[in-house]
């Protein structure tokens, strides 16, 4: 159940209780045997207000406690022998909200003032024994209402504490897992990537010292090694720091396109629409989709040209990457790790992904990522 639905149900419940209590007080007041006085209208108004005030007992429990108490004293003084039911509900709500001292003080005052109000109106003049019995009953009901509120408050506190403990445990385990993954990545990849980068840089340096022309493939390996090192460092830092800001995003797509050109792939980039701030997960996914698509084109497509189109719509960010490679409509794409990872990223964001050969030849990757700018 969403928070909005829970709030609506709580408000409906508050109104139901308030109207029910007000109706019960009015019925009790109307059915009571008492001589007609000039305070009848005032008494009925106080009975109604005392009940309806309970609608605000969650938002302002102390104010409702005072209002229901004053109404009870008022209609008792007006000659209405009606129990202070609304005040009992207010005691329960105030104690549940944690206002125990104020509630005890107000209840002590009520126990002292209510008999005086009843005597002033001519009610309960049947003797001291009756007055003592009624006082004991009122005290018992007040204690019961306060105890019920305190019991529920303690239960809610224990439930919140248990939930907080579970969240802290889950967060600690997630932190431990992130650190373990960071260590594994560091141990397994950092050394190999460093070796590749160093070897490529040495080869480029030696070729230039000899005055030889450096092959484009060697320069591409050198740049890819540097970029892989940067990416790995950023990823490891994000894992260790739990940083929600992605190391690469939409603003870094032009770098991917420029790098693809160094591989000999004639790549164009078109960005349409007005760029807005997008959620970090969407920003990161755009970069990864373009990165994986261009990598697959360079490795497997045997293409000469590629185009990257990004359409920034108000509620959707659309990405399309096409190439003129050897794929045909009869060619079924092999779902490798890269394509599976791409689909998982898009699906997790509630988007759509199309990966298939084009009718005119080549391959296309199309993704639509919803952008929720209110979150």
Beta strands, then each sheet from edge to edge (+ up, - down):
strand 1: 266-273
strand 2: 305-312
strand 3: 316-323
strand 4: 352-357
strand 5: 363-370
sheet 1: 1+ 2+ 3- 5+ 4-
end
